[in-house]
């Protein structure tokens, strides 16, 4: 082997990767790993959010069906938000009646103010717009917003 300034040259059989090449490869692999782990974390958060949203949708629809049923929850003249009952939700969720509006035949709209119920007979026209809301009660940042559904109830 020929000497160049006191050092020997590597032969072709001894060819390999330099330290810089190995470090660059490790950095690239580390970045790829970080991207993959971040993607998995995002997918898990998205799946959890979707699961909670599906549950709140199901709960609000179940409550709305119960309230709309004339046999399960009959029409109540001059009803309030506490008049109509909702099914008991599972832990981590809440379901409530958030509003009852009354049909005003004069304006052909639903009014939030209750009709005169003191008179005989009451002026409730027999048509109510009941608003039901369901929400996940967790404090997690990824908790979906409440799902609201309106039901028209007839006497």
C-alpha positions in Angstrom: 0.0 0.0 0.0 1.2 3.4 -0.8 1.7 6.0 2.0 0.4 9.5 1.5 1.8 11.9 4.1 2.1 9.3 6.7 -1.4 7.9 6.4 -2.5 4.8 4.5 -5.2 5.0 1.9 -8.2 2.7 2.3 -8.5 0.0 -0.3 -11.7 -0.7 -2.2 -12.4 -3.7 0.1 -12.4 -1.4 3.1 -14.9 1.1 1.6 -17.8 2.0 4.0 -20.1 4.8 5.2 -18.6 7.8 6.8 -19.8 9.1 10.1 -21.6 12.0 8.4 -23.5 9.7 6.1 -24.7 7.6 9.1 -25.7 10.7 11.1 -27.7 12.0 8.1 -29.5 8.7 7.7 -30.4 8.6 11.4 -31.8 12.2 11.3 -33.9 11.3 8.3 -35.2 8.1 9.9 -35.9 10.0 13.2 -37.9 12.7 11.3 -39.9 10.0 9.5 -40.7 8.2 12.8 -41.8 11.5 14.4 -44.2 12.2 11.4 -45.7 8.7 11.7 -46.2 8.9 15.5 -47.8 12.3 15.0 -50.2 10.9 12.4 -51.2 8.1 14.7 -51.9 10.5 17.5 -54.0 12.7 15.3 -56.0 9.6 14.1 -56.7 8.6 17.7 -57.9 12.0 18.7 -60.1 12.2 15.5 -61.6 8.7 16.3 -62.4 9.7 19.9 -64.1 13.0 18.7 -66.1 11.1 16.1 -67.2 8.5 18.7 -68.4 11.2 21.1 -70.2 13.0 18.3 -72.0 9.8 17.2 -73.0 9.1 20.8 -74.5 12.6 21.3 -76.3 12.3 18.0 -77.8 9.0 19.1 -78.8 10.4 22.5 -80.5 13.5 21.2 -82.4 11.4 18.6 -83.5 8.9 21.2 -84.8 11.8 23.5 -86.5 13.4 20.6 -88.3 10.2 19.7 -89.5 9.8 23.3 -90.8 13.4 23.5 -92.5 13.2 20.1 -94.3 10.0 21.0 -97.9 10.7 22.1 -97.9 7.6 24.3 -94.5 8.0 26.0 -94.8 11.7 26.6 -98.3 13.1 25.9 -98.8 16.7 25.0 -99.0 19.1 28.0 -100.7 22.4 27.7 -98.5 25.3 28.6 -95.4 23.1 29.0 -92.0 24.2 30.3 -88.6 22.8 29.8 -89.1 20.5 32.9 -92.4 19.2 31.6 -91.1 16.6 29.1 -88.7 13.9 30.4 -85.7 12.6 28.6 -84.0 9.2 28.9 -81.2 8.9 31.4 -77.9 9.3 29.5 -74.9 7.1 30.1 -72.0 8.5 32.2 -70.1 11.3 30.5 -73.2 12.7 28.6 -76.1 15.0 29.4 -79.5 15.3 27.7 -81.8 18.2 28.4 -84.9 19.9 27.1 -83.5 23.4 26.5 -86.6 25.2 25.2 -90.3 25.0 24.5 -91.8 27.5 22.0 -95.5 27.9 21.3 -97.3 28.4 18.0 -98.8 31.8 17.6 -101.6 31.6 15.0 -101.7 35.4 14.7 -98.1 35.7 13.6 -97.7 32.2 12.2 -94.5 31.7 14.1 -93.3 30.0 17.3 -93.0 32.3 20.3 -90.6 31.7 23.1 -93.0 33.4 25.6 -95.6 31.0 27.0 -99.2 31.6 26.1 -101.6 32.8 28.8 -102.2 29.7 30.9 -104.1 31.5 33.7 -107.2 32.0 31.7 -109.9 29.4 31.3 -109.4 27.9 28.8 -105.6 28.5 28.2 -104.6 30.1 25.0 -102.1 27.3 24.1 -102.9 26.6 20.4 -101.9 22.9 20.6 -98.6 23.1 18.8 -95.2 23.3 20.5 -91.6 23.4 19.3 -89.5 21.5 21.8 -85.7 21.8 21.7 -83.6 18.9 23.0 -79.8 19.1 23.5 -77.2 16.4 24.2 -73.6 16.9 25.0 -70.5 15.0 26.2 -69.7 16.4 29.7 -66.0 15.8 29.6 -63.5 18.7 30.0 -61.3 17.3 27.2 -60.4 19.8 24.5 -61.6 17.3 21.9 -65.1 17.1 23.3 -67.6 17.8 20.6 -70.1 20.6 20.9 -73.7 19.9 21.9 -76.1 18.4 19.4 -79.5 20.1 19.3 -82.7 18.8 17.7 -86.1 20.5 17.5 -89.4 18.5 17.6 -92.8 19.8 16.8 -95.3 18.4 19.2 -99.1 18.4 18.6 -101.9 18.1 21.0 
